Amino acid sequence: MPPTLPRIDLRMEDLDRLVDRTRHTPLTEDEHATLKAAIDTLGYLAHLVEQKGTTLDGLRQLLFGSTTEKTRDVLARAGIDTPPAPRDDAPARDAGGHGRHGAAAYTGAQHVPVSHAQLHHGDRCPSCPTGKVYRQRDPRVLIRLVGQAPITATVYALEKLRCHLCGELFTADPPAGVGAEKYDATTGAMVALLKYGSGMPFHRLERLQANLQIPLPASTQWEIVADTATRLQPALAELTRQAAQGELVHNDATHMTVLDLGRPGAPRDEDVSPDRTGVFTSGIVSTRDGQRIALFLTGRRHAGENLAHVLAARAAELGPPIQMCDALTRNLPQPLAVILGNCLAHARRRFVEVTLSFPAECRHVLETLREVYRHDADARAQGLGPQDRLAFHQAHSGPRMDDLQAWLTAQIDEHRVEPNSGLGHAIAYLRNHWTPLTLFLRQPGAPLDNNLCERALKKAILHRKNALFYKTLSGAHVGDLFMSLIHTCELAEVNPFDYLTALSRHAGAVAAAPSAWMPWNYPDALAAAALDSG
């Protein structure tokens, strides 16, 4: 059933009455549309039921939209009221704000000091005869937001003069700082940020720019970002090299469409089976020395194969990294060695999906895992290092997980749960992968889940929802480059627009020393370049 069709609320008695009418009188246009929608829905449901792995909860999400997976909300839908448990031992947390951003949040804004028009520091007070006025430490702040086109333009009319005897033409020079190129480096940065960072397809930006009377065709946008990507390749190569040295790597993948790869004779990687038809965008998030690096790779390779290609550049003296992923074997970077951890959120989700059918049993599992996640949040709030966080989890989460493991074993061994039921499958998944799922109880620095990579992949999913596909593999590689640079900036809390602009304007320096132009240290390189040019 196409997602663009409006939802029709129809009772079964109304549908029966409509079917009976077809025996006697022709249907009106509205009645025909209603009956057609009902038949389409039936066909769509039949198709979903035939799909392997489809669950009732999955059908509910497809038909009525996804719902929250918070433990309290999941149990509430199953008819279980669970008031929040008191947490006297939890560290105090700041009260939430009212949703508005203060002036400190506008770090990218232009800051303009404004002096008083009549008074100066030390002047006599105009309200009393003897007082003096003194400058306050904190000024009153006025925030002014101004709208403008994503891509603006300035037309310079350079005066021309001609000699009436020899015919020589003399043209005025452009203003200082205005280059001869039509498209400034900021143009490529903004188009790339809108397209690959915010999911705005080229044709939508083309329409927006046309409405604002600053035309920028979609084909021109592609030429700009493709040219910019060529200049930024050294930065991506250095990010990839540094990601290979990480102590912790997350990876996962999502389906992607590349039109050219679906055609006969499409190019193939030598290490990929010719029988493989799927196309994927793999997401890798590597943590090295406290810095997080995001990489996106699109093609026929699985997430594990892409991770193996990245880790091939890992220094020989480094030990195996911690790898966090779900339990799919295609996520493993075979034959490279890793310290494997599996995503606890994936295991938890299996119980969320069957909570309506097994509320009491799922409540026990979900509430146990909720306590583990609360302990992890407390460890982060206290700023504990890897070793201290491990000891904290062993002391607080370890006993809860031991009790949960014993409870899971009893459900199967004592025949309390049918192994082939939805709950039985959820229990089996948790038991079969218990060792990698509980790596956080044995390995310093091991996370609980793969949510960091799941959030990163939303970049690729946003592109898929809005642009639907890449046309060529080269276009996919351009998208991968910009998504990698943009999301790495987001993880480092760096302005991606400023970063992409700086890389484009100093492409030569980036190619010569790419390690000095990473998102977390490029301001120093930028300042050094300004001194050299000055």
N, C-alpha and C positions, 0 to 999 in steps of 0.2 A: 504494500500500500504506500503510495508516494507520500513523503512527509509533508508535502505542501497542501494536501487535501484538508479541509476543515473538519474538525471533529463533529459528529452528529450524534446527539443523545436520542436513542430510540429504544422504546420498551418493546418487549417481545409481543405483547398483545397488539401493538400498533403494526408490527411487522407481519403478524398473522393476518390482520385485517387487510393489509396492503396486498398480500399474496392472494387472498380470496377475491379481491376486486379484479385481479387479472383474468378471472374466469368470465366476467360479465361485461365489464366496460374498459375502454382504453385508459391508460394511466396518463396523468398530467406530466408535464416536464419535471416538476419538483418531485412527484412521486417516483418517476422513473429514476431520477438521480439518487433518491434515497435507497431504492431497491438495488441499484447498481453499486452503491457504496457498501451496502451490506454484503453483497456477493463478493466484492473485491476484498473485503475484510476477511470473509470466510476462506477465500483462496490464499490470502497472505498468512493466516494462522495455520492452515494446512501445510504450507511451505515451511514455516518455522518449526512446526512439530516434527517434520521429517528430518530437520537438521540435527546432526549428532551433537550432543551436549546441551541442547536447549532445555532450560529448566522453567518451571512455572514462574519463578521470580524474574528470570530473564525475560519471559513474555510480558510480565507486568511492566518491566522497565521500558521495553520496546513500545508498548502500546500507550502507557500512561506517563512515561518519563521516569528518569532515575530519581531516587530518593536518598536522603542522608543515611550514612552508615554509622552515625553516632550510637553508642550502645543504648543510651536512654531512649532515643527515638526508635531504634530497631525493636526494642522490647515493648515500647508503648504500642507499636503497630500490632504486636502479638497479644495485646491485652494485659501486659505486665507493667505495673506502676513502680518505678524505681527512683525514689527521691535520692538526690546526691548525698553520698556518705560524707560525714564530717572528716576533715583532714587537719587535725590539730598539729601534726608534726610537719605539715607542709610549710615551705617558706612563704612569707608574705609576698603578695603580688600587687603591683600597681593597679589602682582602679582604672577602668576603661574611660576613655575620653568621650566627648559628645559627637565625634565624627568629623569635626572641622580640623583643617590643617593650619597650624600656626606658622608664623613667618619663618621659623627655623627650617621648615620642611621645603621651602622654596630655594634650595641651594643653586638651582640652575637659573634663577632670575637675576636680572640686573638690579643692583642695589645702588640707590642714589641718595646721598645725604642732602638734606634740605635745611638750611639755616633760617632762623627767625628773621622776618623782614625788618622789624623795628628794634628788637632787643639783642644785646650781646652779653657774653659772660662778664659779670661784674657791674653791669649797669644798675642804675637806681630802679627800684620797683615802681611801676606806674600806679599801683593800687595802694601803697602806703608810703608815708613821707621818709622813712629812715631805712627801709630794707633794701637789700641788693639781690639780684637774681643770679643764680649759678646753674651751670649746665648739669643736667641729670645724666647719670650713667646710661640709663635705658631710655632711648627715644620712643615717642609714640610711633607705631608702625602703621602705615597705610599700604595695603596690597592692591594693586591694580592689574587685572588680567585683560589682555587685549587679543582679540581674534585676528587671524590673518591666514592667507593661503598657505598650504603646506610648502609649496614651491612658489616663491615670489620672483618678480623680475623687475629689472630697472633698464630702461631704454636710454642710452647715452647718445645725444645728438652732437657728434663731433664736428665742429665748424670746419668747412673747407673753403680755401681761398685759391683763386687761379690768377696767374699773371696774364694780363691782357696781351702781352707781346709774345712771350715764349710758350705760354700755355701750361707752365709748370703748376701742379697742384700742391697745396700745403694744407695738411689736415691736423687739427688739434690732437694732442696726445690725450689718452684716457686719464681720468683722475688717478692720483697715486693709490696703489693697492688694488686697482682693477686690472685683472689679467686680460689677455687677449682671447682666451677660450670662452665659448658661449656658456658652458656649464661649469659652475664652480664645484669644488670638492664637496661642498655642503649639499649639492643637489643629489649626488650619488648616495651620500650618507642618509639623507631623508627618505629617498625613494626606497632604499634597501630596508630602512627601519620600518616604514609603513608596510612594505610587502612581506618581508620575512620575519619582522618582529611583532607586527600587529595584525597580519592576515589580510591586508587590503590588496585585492588583485589590481593588476595594472589598469584594466579597463575601468574600474571604479574610480581610481585616481585620475584617469583621463577625463571622465565625465565631470568630476569635481573641479578640476583645473579649467575645463572648458566653461563651466558655469561661472567661474571666477574671472573669466576672460584672460587667463594666462595659459594658453594651450600647451599641453605636453602629451603627445601621442603615446599609446602603450608601446609601440615598437621602439620609440626613442627611449622610453624608460628602460626597456630591456637592454638596449645598447649601452646606456649609461652604467647600469649595475654590472653588466658583463665586463666592461672596461675597468670599472672599479675593482671587481673581484680579482682580475689579473694582477693588479698592483698590490692587493692584500694577501696574495698567496703565501709569501714568506712568513707572515704573522701566523697564518693557520698552520703551516708546517712546524713552526716553533711551538705552538700550542700543543700539537699532536705529540711532538718529541717530549715535552714536559709532562703531558698526561701519561705517557708510558712509564714515567718514573714514580707515579703516585703510590702512596701507601694503601689507598682504598679506591676501588673502582666499582661504580654501579653501571649496569647495562640492561637494556631491554630494547624492544623493537615494536613498531606498528606498521600496518600495511600501508603501502603507497602505490600510486599509479604513475607510471612513466609510459606515455603512449608509444614511443619508439621501441621500447622493450617488448611490447605486445605484438610487434609485426614480425613476419618471417625474415630470417636472416639478421636478427638483432644481435649486436655484439654481446659476447659472454666472457666472463672471467674464466681463466684456465682452471682454477680450483673449485669451480661451481659445477654441479652436475647438470648435464644438458637436459635432464628431465624436470628440473626445477622451473616452475612457472611463476612463483610468487615474487613480488617486489616489495622491499621493506625499507623503512628508514630506521636505522639503529641509533639509539641515543646512548652515549657514554658520558658519565660524569666522574672525573678523577679528582681525588684530593691529594695535593702534594704541599707539604710545609704549610698547611692551613689554608692554601688557596685552592679553590674549586675551578676545574676546567671542564667545559661542556663541549662535546663533539657530536656532530650529526653526520651519518654516512648513509647514502641511499643507493640501492642496487639490489641484486639478487642474493647477496650474501646475507646469512643470518647474523644475529647480534653477536653470537660467540665467535664466528669467523671474522667479523670486523674487529672485535676486541683482540683477537689473536694477531691481526695485522698491526694494530696499534702497539701491543705489548712486545712485538718483535724488535722494537727499537729500545727496549728496556735495558739498562746497564747490567752487565753480567754480574757485578758484585752485589746487586740488590737481591734480596730474597723475594719469594713470591708475594704478590699483593693480596690483600683481602678483596674478594669479589662478592658483591651483593647483587642478587638477581632472583627471579622466581625459579621454580623447580624444573623448567623446561630444559632438556639436555642441549637444545640448539643455542642456548645462551652461554654455554661453557666454551672457553677458548682452547679447545683441544689442539695439540697435545701439551700446551703450556700448563705449568703447575700454578695453582692458586689456592688460597685459604678460603674455602667456599662457605658463604652464608646465604641462606634463603630468606625470602621476604615473609615476615610474620603477618603483614597485612593481607597477603594473598591467602594464607591459611585461615585467617580470621574471616575473610569475606565468604568463604564456603559455609561457615556457620550462619552468617548474616542471611544468606540466600535461603536457608531452610528453617529460619526462626519461627515462621508462622506455623509450620508443621510440627516442630519440636521445641516449643517455647521454654520449657523448664530446663532441658538439657543445654540448649544454646545459651540460656541465661548464665549458667554456671561457667561456660567457656568464655563468653564475652566479658563478664565481670572480672574474671581472672586476668584476662589480657588487658582490660582497662587499667587494672592496678599496675601491671608491668609498664604500660605506657606512662602512667602517672609517675612512677619511679624514674623513668627515663627523662621526663620533663623536669622533675625536681633536680636530677643530676645536672642537666643543662643550665637550669636557673642558678645553681650554686657554682657554675663555672668549673666543674671538676675535669681534670685531665683524664686521658685514656685509662691509666692504671687505677686512679681513684674511682672513676666511673665504673670500671669492672668490679672493684671491690664493693661498691655501693649496690650494684645489681646482684652480685653473689649473695650479699647479706639480705636484701629486701625482695628481689624478684626470684632468686633461686628457690626458696622454699615454696613459693606459689606455683612455680613451674613444675617442681617435683610432685606436688599434690595433683596438679592437672594431669601429668603423665600417668600417675597411678589411677586417676579417675577414668582416663581414656582407656587404659588397659582393662579395667574392670567392666566397662560397658561392653566390650567385645568378648572377653573371656567368660563373663557370667551371663552372656546371651541376653543382655538388657536391650541391645540395639540390633536390628537386622542389618547385617553387613552390606547388603545391596540397596539399602534405603539411602535417601539423601544425607541423613545424619551419619550413616555408616561410612559413606564415601568421604565426608568431611573429616571424620575421625581417622580414617585410614590415611588420608593425605597428611594430617598432622603427625601421626605416628611414624609413617614411612620416611618423613623428612625431618624428624625430630632433631637430629644432630646438627645439620646446617641451620635449622630454624632457631636454635638456641646458641648459636655461635657467640652472641653477645655476653653469655655467661662464662666464656672460656678465653676469648681473645680480646685484648685491649684494642679499643678503637672500632670494634665491629658494631655496625648499626642494627637496629631492630628490623628495618624494612627497606624497601626499594622506592619509597615515595619520592625521594629526591630525583631519581631518573624518570619516574612517572610524571612528575611535574614538568621536567625538561621536555618530554615528548609531546606535551601540549602544544609546543611551538609547531611541530610537524603536523599534528592533528588539526590545529587551527588553519594551517595552509591547505590541508586536504579538504576541510569543510568549505573554505571560501573559494579557492582556486580549482579544486577538484583533482588536479593532476599536474605533473610536469610534462612538457611536450617531449623533451629530449633528455638524455642522461647528462649532457653538459649543463642544461638548465637546472637539473637536480643538484649537480655539484656546486653551482653558484648558490643555490638556496642553502645547501649544507654549510658552505663557508660563512655566509652571513648569519645563519642561525647559530653557528658555533661561536662566532665573535660576539654577537648580541647577547646570547644567554650567558656567556662567560662574564660579560660586563655586568649583567644583572646579578649574578652570583657574587661578584666582587663589589656590588653597590657603586658601580661606576657609570657615568652617563654614556650610553652607547653611541649617541649621535656625535658627541665631542670626540669619542675614541675613533670612530670610523673616519671622521673628517681629518683628524690628526694623521692617521695612517695613510690616507690618500694624499695628503699634502706633503708628506715626508717619505714617500715610497722608496726613494733611494737609500735614505738612512735606515729604514726598516729592513730592506734587503741586506744591508751591510751588517747590521747588528740586531736581529729580530728579538733576541732575549731582552733587550733594553726597552722594547716597545710592547710589553704585555699590559693588559688592562690595569693591573695593580701597580705598575712602576713607570708607565709611560709619561706621567707629568714631569719626571726628572729629565727624561730624554728630550721632551718638548722644550723645557727650560734651557737645556744645554744647546739645542738647535737654535733657539732665539738669541742666545749670547753669541754663537758663532756667526749668525747672519748680521748681528748688530755691530 
